[in-house]
Amino acid sequence: MKHQTYRDKCRRLAQLILMPVLSQRVLFTFMLLLSSVVIPVMCYATGAFPKPFVFAPAIFDCYLFALLAFALRRLRLAWLVWLAAILLLGGEVFSLLCYQSPYSMTVLQLILETNTREATEFLRGHGVLAQLALSVAITFATIVVAWACSGGARGKEASAKRPSTNGAWERVGAWSWRQGVLLLLILLSASCQGYSYFRLWQAYTADVTTTIAENKYMPLRNSPFVRFLYGHALNVVSTKELGKLVHTVRQSQVDSCSFRSPIILLLIGESYNKYHSPLYNPEARQTTPGLCQLHRQGNLIVYDDAVSPYNVTSKTFRHMFSTYYPGCGREWVDCTLFPALFRKAGYRVWFITNQFAGAENNKDHHDHAGGTIFNQSDLRRLQFTHMNTEAARFDMELLSQLPPADTLAAAPSLLIFHMIGQHEDYRERYPAEYNHFTADSIRNPFTDRDGCQIVAEYDNATLYNDAVVTALLRQYASQDVVALYLSDHGEEVYDWRNSCYRTNSDYMTPQIARYQYEIPMLFYVSDSFKEQHPDLLAEIRAARHKPFLSTMLPFLLFHLAGIGQADYQPSLDILSPDYNEHYPRIIREDVDYDQLMQAKAQALPK
């Protein structure tokens, strides 16, 4: 008799546990189908293979949502849980369609970096609304399937015929073997997901992103819920690093400075596919007439082997502006920022940007990089003599905010000019008079006429970018100037497949590395610079075929300025005789670019 009573208690406990699932069976089934069937299939179809991506169904995550909806049903707030589930899972479907990636730190960074202007342009972009509509269709189709699988109208009819009672067991129904299997799966999933939740807690309480980005600290990213929270945690910790970075920058010191180059211009482009320029591809359309002319005149030196560590602006800028490099033995926040060292050395530092311009009271400033290393008040004062507070629709309009040539020549100066360049939406990057290329002038075997129109718009943006860069260089051509132009990352524009923009799948190919991570790198030297600095000119010309990673940028700039500092590494200075040409160029933190290109060179288009 006691045994029977104990068994009944266990059964009732089990039924209590299952009550949220049986009460919210449509929600539970919808989340399980979308997260464990539809999204994994889309990952394979889009080439996205997140690591570690475990396809074991995260049943416990679905159970938690059902439990929350069950708890809120009497307050008539269960719809909030439905809304959260639809946005969470539908958002990952859209991420897979748009970025070929499930939720990750990179995808969430792209969202955080987007301000109102860019969000509006993004939604107006080619195919984005279609992808959004398809995401909505997939999500709601899954709801319909879940409703049908959960009994549909028959389930409602059965509920209506069920006797009205306050007892829990009548609402749950009789115990069955199916409920026993479901309970077992929920308990097994709970033990598995408990590990992930513990790792998520560690991630949110960490001090630096490099620690929680290590595999041994990663949660089991087998559900949209866990992937979203992990990506969010990395961004939260990234912001928490600021205080330590400010302290590091304040404490950094300059040992000496010879002011070898009195005026240094650093021009940073955006989303530049170098194979759309005749400087790198003889078969490309004439998108860079101004730079080609400077090259023929001998004032432009083309570097042909430069890559970016990331295909996302915020991550790239953290490496480009910091003296940190992989293998240095320190955390990123323990390394200083090169503009601050230039200021401490005696240079005046201008930062004119068309993406991160903003005062402290600018409420429409969601960009991740700008909110950290550029627009944080202490870091801005430590790095820049002047930073613009107003952006412009087109980059050419920003030239009016540059200091006059005689002002720049009055004292040693570093001018950083950051453009919006060829950032999508490409058709928003140039005025009407630069609408030179059209879909009719494009022959592309990888896409249709709509894709050819996008290629034409990208080439028009490249043509306009050429005019901006050329106009800026000519503005200071009479001075003793050396300028360096490079892009934050590349861009894929139907170059080898039917795909545009940048992708963020964990699967890397030589083609993706070629078009999304290779960047243009150009040195400009004025006639006065060539006369007064023949030694530097010889070093610049001699290094034009050496491999370069934009992480090494600070050490190259220190060489140009003659800055002696504790963080300076001659082995990473491409102009130094001690430069290490075999330094591993790691892209996306886990791929050796040179090994990838050597091992799979035969896969690249001729």
C-alpha positions, 0 to 999 in steps of 0.5 A: 500500500505504501509502495502504491502511495509513493508511486502515485506521488511520483506520478503526480510530481511528474504530471506537475512538471509536465503541466506547462508543456501540456497546457502550452503545447503549441508554444512548446512544439513551435519552439522545438520544431523551429530551433531543433529542425528548421534552423539546423536544416537552414544552417546546412543549407546556408553553409553555417556551421557554428562551433560547437553546434550541437544538434541535440534538441534543447528541449529544456529551453522550450520547457522554460518558455512554456513554464513562463507562459503557463505562469503568466496565463492567469494574468493574460500575459502569456502573449508576451512569451509568445512574442519573445519566442517569435522574435528570438527564433524568427530573428535567427532565421533572418540572421541565417538568410541575411548573414549566413550565420546563427546568433553570434557576437558578430551578428549582435555587433552588427546590430549594435553598430547600426544607427538609424541612418544605416538601419533605414538604408539596410531595410531599403537594400536589395533583397532585405525586405524579401529575406525579412518576409521569408523569415516571417513566413517560415516562422509563422508556417512553423506555428501552423505546423506546431498547431496541427501537430498539437491537435489543432481544432481537435485539441480545442474540442477535447479541452471543451468537452473535458469536465470543469474542475479545479483539480490539476490532474484532470487538466493534465490528463491520464498518465501515458508512456508518451508523457514518461518519455517527454519527462525523461527528455526534459530531465536529460536536457535540463542536465545538459543545459545546466552546463550552458547556463553556468557558462553563461553566468561565467560569461556575464561576470567575466572581466575580458572578452578574450577569456570567455571567447576561449572554447573551454568557457563557451556554453553548449550553443545548441539553441537560439536562446543560448546563442543569443545570450552568449553573443550578448554576454560578449558584447556586455563584457566588451563594454565593461573593459573600458575602465581598464583600457582608460587606465592603460592609455593614461599610463602609457609612455613614449620614450622618444620621437624624431618626427621623421614624417612631420605630416602623416595621413591615415585614410581608412576606407570601408568595405573595399573589394580591391578586385573591383579596382584596376590597381589590383585587377586589370580586368576590373572596370575603371573605378579608380581613375584618380588613384591610377593617375597618381600611380602612373605619376609615381606618387602612389605605391600599391601594396598587394598582400594586405589582409584584415583580421576580421570582416566586421568594423568594430573588431578590426578597429580594436586591432588596428588602433591598439598595440595589442597583437595575438601572442603578445602575452597580454589582454587587449585592455592592457595595450594602449591605443596608437593615437594616444601615443602620437599625442604624447609624442607631440603630434596633433591628432585629428580624427574625422569620421563619417561613421562614428562622428558624435558628441557625448549627447548624441542619443542615436549612437549605437555603434559598438566601436564608436561607443568604446574606443572613439566616443567614450569621453576619456578615451576621446580626450586622450587620443584626439586633438580634434574629432568631428561631431557631425557626419555627412551624407557623402564622404566628399562633404566631409572634406570641408571639416579637414584642417587647412594645409598650412594649419596641418604643416604648422606642427607635426600632425597625424590626420585620420580620415575615416570614410563610409566608403562602400558600406551597404547600401551602396546606392546611398554612397554616391551622388547622382552624377556618379551613377556611371555604371548600370546593370546593362554594363555588367556581365556577371555569370553568378547573378541575375539582372538585379544582382548586376544592378547591385554590382553596378552600384558598388562600382559607382560607390568605388568610383566616388570613393576614388574621387574623395581620396584623390581630392583629399590627397591633392588638398595636401599635395604641396606639403611634406606628406606621407599618406596610407590608405587601407580599408577596414575589411573587404566585401563580397559582390557576386565575385564567385557565387550568388552572394553579396555583402559579408557572411559570418558562417564558421565555414571559411573558404579561400574565396571568402578570405579573398574577397571579404578579408583581403584589403587594398593598401596604398602609400601616397608620397608627395613630391616634397616627401620624396625629396626630403625622405629618400630613405623612407621612400626606399623602405616603403617601395621595398616592402610593397610585396611583403605580407601585411595584417592590419593588426600591425598598423600601429608599428608601421605608423611608429616607424613613419613618425620615429616614435620609440615606445615600449610596445613597439615591435620591429618584427611586426613593422613592415618597414623595418629590416627586422620584419617577420614575413612569416608571422601567422596572419590569423583571420577571424581568430581561428584561421591561418590566412596563408595556410588556407590560401596555400592549401586550397589555392586550386579552388580560387578562380583564375 
